[in-house]
């Protein structure tokens, strides 16, 4: 049974295709907005005033989605010079140490991402300096959902949220809690992926977090086919 056989189940394939589609969609939107903006600027002497801001947000989304997907596929870069000269048991130990550090980092990242996003979503930030020990006490004066983006206008189809989170006050620009929601979501996905990687290393399905050698295997397969020809 290979490392990622569990991902070949129908549900695993669906999740893979969904993640890949989201990443492709984000990249496509970034490319399209940038292209349209260049054409408008150099041909029509105008432009999308919100284009740069939206592209920046999409790039942040792409980084977080891509990082979580890379961890899942064991495609992250790493140096395996030491791992290649130690025994399999020691290699597994090093892998567990590395993934434990990554889990701790991802947990800190999740706390920071939640606290930053909560600042714009009328939600309490966590207490505690390093790890959450609870949630702060919220008062009405603590509500911060009125923070808006700088250039991106508020579309009419999103105005249903105004009575729910902004006390009926109209937004001129998109509220920041909408694009920033991917910060805690992406950090949570990264944490989950590292925990899954820890389970795979613990059970012996993988030895480390180092980039998989699928490309080398494919080259070897092609070379073997050429020899047969």
Secondary structure as the mmCIF struct_conf table of DSSP 4:
data_model
#
loop_
_struct_conf.conf_type_id
_struct_conf.id
_struct_conf.beg_label_comp_id
_struct_conf.beg_label_asym_id
_struct_conf.beg_label_seq_id
_struct_conf.end_label_comp_id
_struct_conf.end_label_asym_id
_struct_conf.end_label_seq_id
TURN_TY1_P TURN_TY1_P1 UNK A 3 UNK A 4
HELX_RH_3T_P HELX_RH_3T_P1 UNK A 5 UNK A 8
BEND BEND1 UNK A 9 UNK A 9
HELX_RH_AL_P HELX_RH_AL_P1 UNK A 10 UNK A 43
BEND BEND2 UNK A 44 UNK A 45
TURN_TY1_P TURN_TY1_P2 UNK A 49 UNK A 50
HELX_RH_AL_P HELX_RH_AL_P2 UNK A 51 UNK A 72
TURN_TY1_P TURN_TY1_P3 UNK A 73 UNK A 74
TURN_TY1_P TURN_TY1_P4 UNK A 81 UNK A 82
HELX_RH_3T_P HELX_RH_3T_P2 UNK A 83 UNK A 85
BEND BEND3 UNK A 86 UNK A 86
HELX_RH_AL_P HELX_RH_AL_P3 UNK A 88 UNK A 118
TURN_TY1_P TURN_TY1_P5 UNK A 119 UNK A 122
HELX_LH_PP_P HELX_LH_PP_P1 UNK A 124 UNK A 125
STRN STRN1 UNK A 126 UNK A 127
BEND BEND4 UNK A 128 UNK A 131
STRN STRN2 UNK A 134 UNK A 135
HELX_LH_PP_P HELX_LH_PP_P2 UNK A 136 UNK A 138
HELX_RH_3T_P HELX_RH_3T_P3 UNK A 140 UNK A 142
TURN_TY1_P TURN_TY1_P6 UNK A 145 UNK A 146
STRN STRN3 UNK A 148 UNK A 153
HELX_LH_PP_P HELX_LH_PP_P3 UNK A 154 UNK A 155
HELX_RH_3T_P HELX_RH_3T_P4 UNK A 156 UNK A 161
HELX_RH_AL_P HELX_RH_AL_P4 UNK A 162 UNK A 165
BEND BEND5 UNK A 166 UNK A 166
TURN_TY1_P TURN_TY1_P7 UNK A 167 UNK A 168
HELX_LH_PP_P HELX_LH_PP_P4 UNK A 169 UNK A 171
BEND BEND6 UNK A 172 UNK A 172
STRN STRN4 UNK A 173 UNK A 175
HELX_RH_AL_P HELX_RH_AL_P5 UNK A 176 UNK A 179
TURN_TY1_P TURN_TY1_P8 UNK A 180 UNK A 180
HELX_RH_AL_P HELX_RH_AL_P6 UNK A 181 UNK A 203
TURN_TY1_P TURN_TY1_P9 UNK A 204 UNK A 204
BEND BEND7 UNK A 205 UNK A 205
BEND BEND8 UNK A 207 UNK A 207
BEND BEND9 UNK A 209 UNK A 210
HELX_LH_PP_P HELX_LH_PP_P5 UNK A 211 UNK A 212
HELX_RH_AL_P HELX_RH_AL_P7 UNK A 214 UNK A 228
#
